[in-house]
Amino acid sequence: MGTAVDMHVHTIVGSMDSDISPKRLGEQAHAVGLTGIALTEHLHQWPDDEIEHFQQEYGLFVFNAREWSTDMGHVVTLGLPREVRGIHRARDLRAACDDYGSYFVICHPFRYFPGPSSLLFGHRRDQQSMPLEELAEHPVFALADAIEVLNGGCIERENTLALDVARRLGKPQTSGSDAHMPLEVGRYATVFEKDLESEEDMLAELRAGRFRPGRRGMLAGQYEVLAETEAVTEK
């Protein structure tokens, strides 16, 4: 049946700006039909015993991932050991991912674009007139294994630009809620072709490209995969 994973979730365990407790996370995940969660905390990852307890209680697949703030925007890494810390440059983070066989996803690349708060293009005065091909030349996209094209904290135009750049570059695409409040969990999910049983499973499927961005459907427990040529349109 595959696994629907919200690939971008923050909780009170490791993110000071979140209001999601483990209990509320588990309950909301079940309510919307998720079968997996990637924990992408800002400050520190969940302890192994808390992960094990959560999985036993709620029966969900969990990947203990991480979100980084870099000089080229926000990046989610999957598979970096806990001891890797203190990285602030995207190129150094890419090098660490290469060393450990980890996966690098550039998150919400066009949030607040165009404008001074854009993490990738805020320094450019000509943002409004930049063509798609020039946007796609930003060096972070060459570093990334995948681009997050559906993010619950972005407006439709911002997600559309991310999708257009990913398609232009032929990059794999992920989606996640970027949830900080319980009801935000599961707005978007990345849908994997197989049933995931371990972090190693998910890394293998990510490297093989056997996943698609998806959004919550009208029916409970249903996630609609974004078709290859489909536009981002809120329903």
C-alpha positions in Angstrom: 0.0 0.0 0.0 2.9 2.3 0.5 3.7 4.9 3.2 2.4 8.4 3.5 5.0 10.4 5.4 4.7 14.0 6.5 8.3 14.9 5.8 8.4 18.2 7.8 7.1 18.2 11.4 8.3 20.1 14.6 7.3 19.2 18.1 7.9 20.4 21.7 10.6 17.8 22.1 13.1 19.6 19.9 11.7 22.9 18.6 10.9 25.8 20.9 8.5 27.3 18.4 6.2 24.2 18.3 3.0 23.5 20.2 2.8 19.8 19.2 3.3 17.2 21.9 4.0 13.6 21.0 0.5 12.7 22.1 -1.1 15.3 19.8 1.2 14.3 17.0 0.2 10.7 17.2 -3.5 11.4 17.5 -3.5 13.9 14.6 -1.4 11.6 12.4 -4.0 8.9 12.8 -6.9 11.3 12.3 -5.7 12.4 8.9 -4.4 9.0 7.7 -0.7 9.4 7.8 1.3 6.2 8.1 4.7 7.9 8.8 6.3 11.0 10.2 9.7 12.6 9.7 10.7 14.6 12.8 12.6 17.6 11.7 13.4 19.4 14.9 15.2 22.8 15.0 17.3 22.3 18.1 17.8 18.6 18.9 16.6 15.2 17.8 14.4 12.9 19.8 16.1 10.4 22.2 16.0 6.8 20.9 13.8 5.7 23.8 11.2 8.3 23.1 11.1 7.3 19.4 10.6 3.7 20.4 7.8 4.5 22.8 6.1 6.7 20.3 6.2 4.0 17.6 4.9 1.3 19.9 2.0 3.5 21.1 0.9 4.8 17.7 2.2 2.3 15.2 3.6 4.9 12.9 6.8 4.8 10.8 9.2 7.5 12.2 12.4 9.0 10.8 14.4 11.0 13.3 15.6 13.7 10.9 16.8 17.3 11.4 16.2 20.8 10.0 19.3 23.1 9.6 19.5 26.9 9.1 22.3 27.5 6.6 23.7 30.4 4.5 21.5 29.0 1.7 18.2 28.6 3.4 16.7 25.8 5.5 17.7 22.2 4.8 16.3 18.9 6.1 18.8 16.1 6.3 17.9 12.5 6.8 20.5 10.0 8.1 23.1 12.3 9.6 24.5 11.0 13.0 23.6 13.0 16.1 27.2 13.9 16.7 27.4 16.0 13.5 26.7 19.5 14.7 27.6 23.1 14.3 27.3 23.3 10.5 26.1 26.6 9.1 27.2 26.5 5.5 25.1 24.6 3.0 28.2 23.3 1.1 29.6 21.9 4.4 26.3 20.2 5.1 26.3 18.7 1.6 29.8 17.4 2.3 28.7 15.8 5.6 25.8 14.2 3.8 28.2 12.7 1.2 30.4 11.4 4.0 27.6 9.6 5.8 25.3 8.7 2.8 22.6 11.1 4.0 19.9 12.8 2.1 19.6 16.6 1.6 16.3 18.4 1.0 16.1 22.1 0.4 12.9 23.3 2.2 10.5 26.0 1.2 13.0 27.7 -1.1 10.6 30.4 -2.3 9.0 31.4 1.0 8.6 35.2 1.2 9.7 35.5 -2.4 9.9 38.1 -3.8 11.0 40.3 -0.9 13.8 41.1 1.6 12.9 38.1 3.8 13.5 35.6 1.0 16.4 33.4 2.3 17.7 32.7 -1.1 17.1 35.9 -3.1 16.4 38.6 -0.5 19.7 40.4 -1.4 18.5 40.8 -5.0 16.8 44.0 -6.0 15.6 42.5 -9.3 13.7 39.5 -7.8 10.5 40.5 -9.4 12.0 40.2 -12.9 14.1 37.1 -12.5 13.1 34.4 -15.0 12.6 30.8 -13.9 15.9 29.7 -15.5 17.8 32.2 -13.4 16.0 31.2 -10.2 17.0 27.6 -10.9 20.7 28.6 -11.1 20.9 29.3 -7.4 23.7 27.1 -6.1 21.7 25.4 -3.4 19.7 23.5 -5.9 22.8 21.8 -7.2 23.6 20.7 -3.7 20.2 19.3 -3.0 19.1 15.7 -3.5 15.5 16.8 -3.6 13.4 20.0 -3.4 10.4 20.5 -1.1 7.6 21.6 -3.4 4.6 21.5 -1.1 5.1 23.1 2.3 2.2 23.9 4.6 3.7 27.2 5.6 3.9 28.5 2.1 1.3 30.1 -0.1 0.4 28.6 -3.4 2.6 30.9 -5.5 5.7 30.0 -3.4 5.0 26.3 -3.7 4.4 26.6 -7.5 7.8 28.2 -8.0 9.5 25.4 -6.1 7.7 22.8 -8.2 8.6 24.7 -11.4 12.3 24.8 -10.5 12.3 21.1 -9.4 10.8 20.1 -12.7 13.1 22.3 -14.7 16.1 20.7 -13.0 14.7 17.2 -13.0 15.0 17.0 -9.2 13.0 14.7 -7.0 10.2 16.4 -5.0 9.0 16.1 -1.4 6.2 17.6 0.5 5.5 18.2 4.2 3.3 20.2 6.5 6.1 22.1 8.3 3.7 21.7 11.2 4.1 23.7 14.4 0.5 23.3 15.6 -1.4 19.9 15.9 -4.0 20.6 13.3 -1.3 21.4 10.7 0.1 17.9 10.8 -0.6 16.0 7.6 -1.7 18.8 5.3 0.9 17.5 2.9 2.8 14.2 2.8 5.4 12.4 0.6 4.0 9.2 -0.6 6.4 6.2 -0.9 5.7 3.2 -3.2 6.5 0.6 -0.5 5.7 0.0 3.1 8.6 1.5 5.1 9.9 -0.4 8.1 13.2 1.4 9.0 15.2 4.5 8.3 17.4 2.5 6.1 14.3 1.5 4.0 13.4 5.1 3.6 16.9 6.2 2.6 17.0 3.5 0.0 13.7 4.6 -1.4 14.7 8.2 -1.4 17.9 7.4 -3.3 15.9 5.3 -5.8 13.4 8.1 -6.3 10.4 5.9 -5.5 8.2 8.6 -4.0 6.0 11.5 -5.0 4.7 14.7 -3.3 1.1 14.4 -2.1 -1.7 16.4 -0.5 -4.5 15.3 1.8 -7.6 14.3 -0.1 -11.2 14.9 0.6 -11.6 11.5 2.1 -10.1 10.6 5.5 -6.9 8.6 5.1 -6.5 9.5 1.4 -3.4 11.3 0.0 -3.5 12.4 -3.6 -0.1 12.2 -5.4 0.8 15.3 -7.5 0.9 14.1 -11.1 4.1 14.7 -13.2 2.6 17.7 -15.0 0.0 18.9 -12.5 0.0 22.4 -11.2 0.0 23.3 -7.5 -3.6 24.3 -6.9 -5.2 24.4 -3.4 -8.5 22.5 -3.2 
